[in-house]
Amino acid sequence: MIIIPMNVFDRKVVLESGQLDFIRKAAEAGADGIEIRKELLSESDSLSHLKEELTRLAMFTVYSAPSEVWGEGGRLNSYELVKVFGEALAVGAKWLKLPLGYYLHGVSDLAELDLFLKDYQEIQLLIENDQTPHGGKIEHLADFFESASKIEIPVRMTFDIGNWHFTGEKPESAFSRLREYISYLHLKEVALRDGELHPAGLSAAKHAGWRMFHNRTGKSVPAALEFPIQPHERLKEFIGLARENQMEG
């Protein structure tokens, strides 16, 4: 399954015109699913209207928000979680993708998270490795997932292969440590420009690094193309590249 996040498109245009038209563009290009981005919702975006279109197009739906699960001090960010889970339900999402936040071993109450999730059993919570020191380090994420797994909290991982570079971690080491928790893959390459790291498109080279991660997660793990795609007519090209690799893997 190939998923298109709405941040592949020009941010300014999406914020001005809304995500509805871009859902259609992704579907026309051959996407199997859409990742709706909370930070790109415009005044013209109605979650119910987005849900209607996603349902009409039979798109698998992920809702992504920048709301951290754990606030500073390690407390569960309950107020914000109620909001984003409600939004995920309103847009018809099966999955909700969030950053970990300030999880603290022995301080953060995992039982409280488990109890919270029992009210939203129709939505799978996914924690993504982000580009922050507190939410993008291997040991920190491994500590959380290992602890959550011990008491069977139904939380899974979005593994972003490019974000590790922003936190000084090796993607291969992260994959080896966290592989068993991965249910969703974010594909991108990373390029250095003017002394700064930037997301970049997938290389078609046979031995490109992204292919290894895509192949090793298996065909059952959906993959998102999370890098700027300009012009949007190239969507079909990149979807085809990822789908071909998925079939060969």
N, C-alpha and C positions, 0 to 999 in steps of 0.2 A: 504494500500500500504506500502510495506517494502522497504526501500532504504538503500543501502550500500555505505557509504563514503569510498573513497580510502585510508584514513588514518587508517582504521582498520588493514591494512596489514603492514608488516615490512617496516618502512620508508626507510631504506637503500636499500632494494631490489627493492622497487617501483621506487626510484630515479635512480637506476642503469638500470633497465629493462623497465621502462615506465609503464603507467597505462592500456595499451591495454589488456594485458593478464589477469590482475586482473578484468577488466570489464567482461571478459568471465567467470572467476571463480565465480564471484558474480551471474551472470546470471544462470550458471549451478547449483548453490546452491539454486536457487528459488527466487532471488531478483526481485522486480518489477521495481526498478529504481537504478540509480547510482548518487553519488555525486562526481563530478570531483573536485579535489583540485589543485588550482593554485600553491600552495607552493610545490606540489609534481610533477609538470610537469618536465620531463627530456628532454634532448636534442633529445631523440628518439621519444618524443611525438609530433605528429602533430594534432592540433585541428580538422582539416578536416578529418583525418583518424579516430580519436576517434569518431567524429560525425557519420561517415559511419558505424562503428561497433555498436554504440549505437542505430542507426536507424535499422540496420539489426536485432538486438536482441530485438527491440521494448522496449527499456529501457527508462523510464521517466528520464529526466536529470536535475540535479541541478548543477550549477557551484558555487563553493565556493572560495572566495579570502579573504586574510587578510587585504585588503584595506579598511580603515575607511571612512565612508561617510562624516564625518565632521572632518576637520583638526584642529590642535591647533589654538585657537582663535575663534573657532566656524564657520570658513568659509567652504563652500561646497568644497569638494576635487574634483573639476570638472575634472581636467586633468587625475587623476587616475580613476575616474568613467568612463570616455570615453573609457579608455583602457579595463577595466574589463567588461563593457557592450559589447564591441566589441568582446572580447574573449568568452563571454557567447553566443553571437549570432553565432560565428564561430563553437562552439562545439554543437550547437543545443539545448541549455538549455532553458527550460521554466521558470525556477526560477534562480535568482542570490542571493546568501546569503553573506551578508557583516556585519562587526561589525559597531556599531553606531559611535564610535569615540567621538570627543569633542563637542557634541551638547551643545549649550548654549541658554537657554530660553531668548527670547528678543533680541538675537544677531544673532543667526543662521537664515538664510533667507529661511524659508520653501517654500515661493513662488518660489524661485530659484530652489529648488529641484523639486517642482511640474512641473515647466516648462521643466526642464531637462528630467524628466520621460516621458513627452509627445512624445519625440523622440524615446522612446523604449517601446512602448505600448505592444509589443509582449512578453516582459519579466516581470515577477513579481519580484519586489524587496522585499527581506526578510531581516530584521534586527535581528541579533542573540545577545542574552546576552552572552558576552564573559567573560574572567577571569580577566579583568582589572577594576580598580576603576572607570574609566570614562565610561566604556561600559557594566558593569555588575551589576549595582545597580538598585534596583527596582524603586525608586523615579525618577531617571534620565531617565530610559526607559519609565516609565509611563508618565512623562512630555512630552517626545517626541511624543509618540503614541497618547496621548490625544490631543496635539496641532495639529498634522498632521491630525488627524481624523476630527477636527473641520472644516478644509478647504478641506476635502475630497481628501487628497493625497493618491494615491493607493499604500500604503506600508503596509506590513504585518510582522508578527513576526515568527522567529524560536526560539522556547522555548527549551533551553538545560537544562534538569532537573539536571544535575550534576554540571554545571558551577557555579551555585549559591553558592555552598559550598566554592568555591575558593575566593569569594568576601564577605564571611561572611553573606550571606543572607539566608533566609529560603525558600526553593523551594515552599512550600505550600502557603506561603504569597505572593510570586511572582505570582503563578498561579492564586490565587484569584483576584489579582489586574490587571493582564494582559491577562486573559483568552480570552476576546473578540477579541483580536488582533492575536491570534495564528492560523497559517496555516500549521506549520511544527514542528514536535517534534523530538528532539535529545534525544535518550534513552541511559543512562549509569548509572552505580552506581559509587560511589567514595569510595576508601579505603585509609586508613592512613598507610603508610609504611615509616619507618625511619624518622618519624616526618614530612613527606610531603604527600600531597594529590595526589592521582593518579586515573585516570579513571579505572574502573573495569567492568567486564562482568555482565550481568543480572543474578540475582538469579532466580532459578526455584521455590523458595518458594511461596506458595499460597498467602501470604500477603506481598510479597516484595514491597517496596515503589514505584518502577517504574510502577507497574501495575495500581496504582490509577491514575497516570497522563495519562497513555495510554488509560485507559477506559474513563476517564472524557473528553478527547478531542474528542472522538467519532471516528467511523470507517472512516469517510470522511477525517480525518487529517492524511496525510502520516507520518510515523515514520522512523527515521534512527537509525541504531545501531552504535553508535559512541564510540567505545572502542576497544582496541587492541584484535584481535581474532587470537590466535596462538594455534595450527597450523591452517591454513586457512580451513582445512577440517571441522572445527567446525562451519563454516559459516551456513551450512544447519541446524545444531542443534539450533543455536540462532535465525535464521529466522523462524524456526518452532515454537519456544517458543513464539516469538512476534506475529506471525500470529494466533496461537491458542488463545492467550490472546485477540487479536483484535476480533476474532470471538465470544469468550465468552462474551466480553464486549458489 
